[in-house]
Amino acid sequence: MERGLRLHTQPKHKNLYSWAINEIDEQGRKIGEDQIPWAWSLYFVATSCSLGDSIDLKTKYASQDRELEIPEIAEDQRIAVTLRPQGEDSLRGTQFSMFGTDRAIKSFQLDIRQLTDPAAQESCSAWGCVSYTSEIDFRNETVDDCVVFYLRVKPETFARYAAKVSAGSVDEVGFRVGGVTGFYSEWSPSISTRRVKVLTRGDEHKVELPRGVDFDPPRLGYVGDAALHINRRLEFAKRAPRSEADEETVSTVRVTPETQAVAAKPELQTLKVLKSMRRAAWVVVCLLALIFIATLSRR
């Protein structure tokens, strides 16, 4: 954390909002603009997706005879999706950061599981954590700022999603959330924003309150609306454009009424020659017949 947080109940534009959260420096001076809850939609796209299938066996010893008890078996399936803000590298993209820092949040996850109670209502919630460093086995390990969305769906819906992921029938995944408690931004008449501040439930996000005010500002947890799109996209090959040489070849063999007439002239001449030859043959036959008759009459 680089700055502290303070609740402001007398904002300059009180006709637009009644309270806001301010980031403050060590001297208590305000840094940046008022931050108020952001209720509009925010969009994410997936960079990876995996299907996990696990089983957990927990066996305990009985207290008296030290015999093994029947193990507790817990099976679980989950779809883990790594997200990034849509268009984060563009001028209109949205950058997320934790309150009290200017670090861009790089870790966004979507955890999809099936409801244990099929009669329960499908839901979505959010959780987040400010970066921290801890010592594990004499090694310092740092966890980055992160935001995780938890989507709980009915068993038949989860089975459909899992089948798509398992078969590799997923080309793109889009995720939209709206009305997320704990998401803040500057006031704007627009329905889009370039900067979102995140307020977690952790102790590091303690908000200084004015004297006599007992109020806990909304923190990460509830998601008003969410939409998941798992798409399969096919690209069809386009016909290659014809070159000028191909066009010239096609034009030379193209049949038109004029070329048909020109092609028909030799055929007509051939028919005329055949008819003339047939007449000449008949004349020769007739002459031969007359000669034969004359010869017979002389005898």
C-alpha positions as CSV (number, residue, x, y, z in Angstrom):
1,M,0.0,0.0,0.0
2,E,1.4,3.4,-1.0
3,R,-1.5,5.6,0.2
4,G,-4.2,5.6,2.9
5,L,-8.0,5.7,2.3
6,R,-10.5,8.2,3.7
7,L,-14.3,8.4,3.4
8,H,-15.5,11.8,2.2
9,T,-19.1,12.6,3.1
10,Q,-19.1,16.3,1.9
11,P,-18.1,16.0,-1.8
12,K,-17.9,19.0,-4.0
13,H,-20.6,17.6,-6.4
14,K,-23.0,16.5,-3.7
15,N,-25.9,16.7,-6.2
16,L,-24.2,13.9,-8.1
17,Y,-23.1,11.6,-5.3
18,S,-23.4,11.8,-1.5
19,W,-20.1,10.2,-0.5
20,A,-16.8,9.1,-2.0
21,I,-13.5,7.5,-1.1
22,N,-10.3,9.5,-1.4
23,E,-6.7,8.3,-1.5
24,I,-4.5,10.3,0.9
25,D,-0.7,10.7,1.4
26,E,1.1,10.6,4.8
27,Q,0.1,14.2,5.6
28,G,-3.6,13.4,4.9
29,R,-3.7,15.4,1.7
30,K,-6.1,14.1,-1.0
31,I,-4.6,12.5,-4.1
32,G,-6.5,12.1,-7.3
33,E,-10.3,12.4,-7.8
34,D,-13.3,11.2,-5.8
35,Q,-13.9,7.5,-6.3
36,I,-17.5,6.3,-6.2
37,P,-19.1,2.9,-6.8
38,W,-19.0,1.9,-10.5
39,A,-22.3,0.1,-11.5
40,W,-21.8,-0.2,-15.3
41,S,-20.6,-3.3,-17.2
42,L,-16.9,-4.3,-17.5
43,Y,-15.6,-6.8,-20.1
44,F,-12.9,-9.5,-20.0
45,V,-11.6,-12.0,-22.5
46,A,-9.9,-15.3,-21.7
47,T,-6.2,-16.0,-22.3
48,S,-6.3,-19.7,-21.2
49,C,-8.8,-22.2,-19.9
50,S,-8.4,-25.5,-18.1
51,L,-10.6,-28.3,-16.7
52,G,-9.6,-29.7,-13.4
53,D,-10.9,-33.0,-11.9
54,S,-9.7,-33.9,-8.4
55,I,-10.4,-36.2,-5.5
56,D,-9.5,-35.6,-1.8
57,L,-9.3,-38.5,0.7
58,K,-9.2,-37.6,4.4
59,T,-8.7,-40.6,6.8
60,K,-8.6,-40.3,10.6
61,Y,-7.6,-42.7,13.3
62,A,-10.2,-43.7,15.9
63,S,-9.4,-42.3,19.3
64,Q,-9.4,-45.6,21.3
65,D,-8.5,-48.6,19.1
66,R,-6.4,-46.6,16.7
67,E,-8.2,-48.2,13.8
68,L,-8.7,-46.3,10.6
69,E,-12.1,-44.7,10.1
70,I,-13.9,-44.7,6.8
71,P,-12.2,-41.9,4.8
72,E,-14.0,-38.8,3.9
73,I,-14.0,-38.5,0.1
74,A,-14.4,-35.2,-1.6
75,E,-14.5,-35.0,-5.4
76,D,-14.4,-31.8,-7.3
77,Q,-14.5,-30.4,-10.8
78,R,-13.7,-26.9,-11.8
79,I,-13.1,-24.8,-14.9
80,A,-10.3,-22.3,-14.4
81,V,-10.2,-19.4,-16.8
82,T,-7.4,-16.8,-16.9
83,L,-8.8,-13.4,-17.9
84,R,-7.6,-10.0,-19.0
85,P,-9.5,-6.7,-19.4
86,Q,-10.9,-6.4,-22.9
87,G,-8.8,-3.9,-24.9
88,E,-6.5,-3.2,-22.0
89,D,-3.7,-2.1,-24.4
90,S,-6.0,0.3,-26.4
91,L,-6.8,3.9,-25.6
92,R,-10.3,2.9,-24.6
93,G,-9.3,0.0,-22.4
94,T,-9.8,-0.1,-18.7
95,Q,-7.0,-0.4,-16.2
96,F,-7.7,-1.9,-12.8
97,S,-5.7,-1.2,-9.6
98,M,-6.1,-1.7,-5.9
99,F,-7.0,1.2,-3.8
100,G,-3.9,2.8,-2.3
101,T,-1.7,1.8,-5.3
102,D,-1.1,2.6,-8.9
103,R,-0.1,-0.9,-9.9
104,A,-2.1,-2.4,-12.7
105,I,-3.8,-5.6,-11.7
106,K,-2.5,-8.4,-14.0
107,S,-4.1,-11.4,-12.3
108,F,-7.8,-12.0,-13.1
109,Q,-9.3,-15.4,-12.7
110,L,-12.7,-17.0,-13.3
111,D,-13.5,-20.1,-11.2
112,I,-16.5,-22.1,-12.5
113,R,-18.0,-24.9,-10.4
114,Q,-21.3,-26.7,-10.2
115,L,-23.8,-26.1,-7.5
116,T,-23.8,-28.8,-4.8
117,D,-27.5,-28.2,-4.4
118,P,-29.2,-28.5,-7.8
119,A,-32.2,-26.4,-6.5
120,A,-29.9,-23.5,-5.6
121,Q,-29.8,-20.4,-7.7
122,E,-26.9,-19.7,-10.0
123,S,-24.8,-16.9,-8.8
124,C,-21.6,-14.9,-9.3
125,S,-19.3,-13.3,-6.6
126,A,-15.9,-11.6,-6.5
127,W,-12.9,-11.7,-4.2
128,G,-9.6,-9.9,-4.3
129,C,-6.3,-9.6,-2.5
130,V,-3.7,-6.8,-2.3
131,S,-0.1,-8.0,-3.1
132,Y,1.8,-9.3,-0.1
133,T,5.1,-11.1,0.6
134,S,5.4,-13.9,3.1
135,E,8.1,-16.2,4.2
136,I,7.7,-19.9,3.4
137,D,10.4,-22.4,4.3
138,F,12.9,-19.5,4.7
139,R,12.0,-18.1,1.3
140,N,10.2,-14.9,0.6
141,E,7.3,-15.4,-1.8
142,T,5.2,-12.5,-3.2
143,V,1.6,-12.8,-4.3
144,D,0.5,-10.3,-6.9
145,D,-2.6,-8.2,-6.8
146,C,-5.5,-10.4,-7.9
147,V,-9.2,-10.5,-8.5
148,V,-11.1,-13.7,-8.7
149,F,-14.7,-14.2,-9.9
150,Y,-16.6,-17.3,-8.7
151,L,-19.4,-18.5,-11.0
152,R,-21.7,-21.2,-9.7
153,V,-23.9,-22.9,-12.3
154,K,-26.3,-25.9,-12.4
155,P,-24.8,-29.4,-12.9
156,E,-26.2,-29.7,-16.4
157,T,-24.8,-26.3,-17.4
158,F,-21.4,-27.2,-15.9
159,A,-21.4,-30.5,-17.8
160,R,-22.0,-28.7,-21.1
161,Y,-19.2,-26.3,-20.4
162,A,-16.8,-29.1,-19.3
163,A,-17.6,-31.1,-22.5
164,K,-16.7,-28.2,-24.7
165,V,-13.4,-27.6,-22.9
166,S,-12.5,-31.3,-22.8
167,A,-13.2,-31.7,-26.5
168,G,-11.2,-28.6,-27.4
169,S,-14.3,-27.0,-28.9
170,V,-13.6,-23.5,-27.5
171,D,-12.0,-20.8,-29.6
172,E,-12.8,-17.7,-27.4
173,V,-14.4,-17.0,-24.0
174,G,-15.9,-13.6,-23.1
175,F,-17.0,-12.6,-19.6
176,R,-19.0,-9.5,-18.6
177,V,-19.8,-8.3,-15.1
178,G,-21.8,-5.4,-13.8
179,G,-22.8,-3.9,-10.5
180,V,-19.8,-5.3,-8.8
181,T,-19.5,-4.1,-5.2
182,G,-16.0,-3.0,-4.5
183,F,-15.4,-1.5,-7.9
184,Y,-15.0,2.3,-7.9
185,S,-14.2,5.0,-10.5
186,E,-14.5,8.7,-11.0
187,W,-17.9,10.1,-11.7
188,S,-18.7,10.2,-15.4
189,P,-21.8,10.7,-17.5
190,S,-20.5,7.9,-19.7
191,I,-21.1,4.2,-19.2
192,S,-17.4,3.3,-19.7
193,T,-14.3,4.1,-17.8
194,R,-10.6,3.9,-18.2
195,R,-9.7,3.4,-14.6
196,V,-11.2,1.2,-11.9
197,K,-10.2,1.1,-8.2
198,V,-10.8,-2.1,-6.3
199,L,-11.7,-2.2,-2.5
200,T,-11.2,-5.6,-0.9
201,R,-12.3,-7.0,2.4
202,G,-8.7,-7.2,3.7
203,D,-7.4,-5.3,6.7
204,E,-5.0,-3.4,4.4
205,H,-8.0,-1.6,3.0
206,K,-9.0,0.1,6.1
207,V,-11.0,3.3,5.4
208,E,-10.6,6.2,7.7
209,L,-14.1,7.5,8.7
210,P,-15.1,11.0,9.7
211,R,-15.9,11.5,13.4
212,G,-19.3,10.4,14.2
213,V,-19.8,8.4,11.0
214,D,-20.4,4.6,11.2
215,F,-20.3,3.4,7.6
216,D,-18.6,0.6,5.8
217,P,-18.3,1.3,2.1
218,P,-19.1,-1.5,-0.4
219,R,-16.3,-4.0,-0.8
220,L,-15.7,-6.9,-3.1
221,G,-18.2,-9.7,-2.9
222,Y,-21.6,-9.2,-4.6
223,V,-21.8,-9.2,-8.5
224,G,-25.1,-7.7,-9.7
225,D,-25.1,-9.4,-13.2
226,A,-22.7,-11.6,-15.1
227,A,-22.6,-13.1,-18.6
228,L,-20.3,-15.9,-19.9
229,H,-19.9,-16.6,-23.6
230,I,-18.1,-19.7,-24.7
231,N,-17.7,-19.6,-28.5
232,R,-16.7,-22.0,-31.2
233,R,-15.6,-20.2,-34.4
234,L,-14.9,-21.7,-37.8
235,E,-13.0,-19.9,-40.6
236,F,-14.0,-20.9,-44.2
237,A,-11.4,-20.7,-47.0
238,K,-12.1,-17.9,-49.5
239,R,-11.8,-18.4,-53.3
240,A,-8.5,-17.2,-54.5
241,P,-8.8,-14.0,-56.7
242,R,-8.2,-14.6,-60.5
243,S,-5.1,-13.2,-62.0
244,E,-5.1,-11.2,-65.3
245,A,-3.7,-14.2,-67.2
246,D,-6.6,-16.3,-65.9
247,E,-9.1,-13.7,-67.0
248,E,-7.5,-13.6,-70.5
249,T,-7.7,-17.4,-70.8
250,V,-11.4,-17.3,-69.8
251,S,-12.1,-14.5,-72.3
252,T,-10.6,-16.5,-75.2
253,V,-12.8,-19.6,-74.6
254,R,-15.9,-17.7,-73.7
255,V,-18.7,-18.5,-76.2
256,T,-20.8,-15.7,-77.6
257,P,-23.5,-15.5,-80.3
258,E,-20.9,-14.1,-82.7
259,T,-18.4,-16.9,-82.1
260,Q,-21.2,-19.4,-82.5
261,A,-22.2,-17.9,-85.9
262,V,-18.5,-18.0,-87.0
263,A,-18.1,-21.6,-85.9
264,A,-21.3,-22.6,-87.7
265,K,-20.2,-21.3,-91.1
266,P,-17.7,-24.2,-91.9
267,E,-20.4,-26.7,-91.0
268,L,-22.8,-25.2,-93.5
269,Q,-20.2,-25.3,-96.3
270,T,-19.5,-29.0,-95.5
271,L,-23.2,-29.8,-95.8
272,K,-23.4,-28.0,-99.2
273,V,-20.4,-30.0,-100.5
274,L,-22.0,-33.3,-99.3
275,K,-25.3,-32.5,-101.1
276,S,-23.4,-31.7,-104.3
277,M,-21.5,-35.0,-104.2
278,R,-24.8,-36.9,-103.6
279,R,-26.3,-35.3,-106.7
280,A,-23.2,-36.2,-108.8
281,A,-23.4,-39.8,-107.6
282,W,-27.0,-40.1,-108.7
283,V,-26.1,-38.7,-112.2
284,V,-23.3,-41.3,-112.5
285,V,-25.7,-44.1,-111.5
286,C,-28.2,-43.0,-114.1
287,L,-25.6,-42.8,-116.8
288,L,-24.4,-46.3,-116.0
289,A,-27.9,-47.6,-116.1
290,L,-28.6,-46.1,-119.6
291,I,-25.3,-47.5,-120.9
292,F,-26.3,-51.0,-119.6
293,I,-29.7,-50.8,-121.2
294,A,-28.3,-49.7,-124.6
295,T,-25.8,-52.5,-124.6
296,L,-28.6,-55.1,-124.0
297,S,-30.7,-53.7,-126.8
298,R,-28.0,-54.1,-129.4
299,R,-27.7,-57.8,-128.7
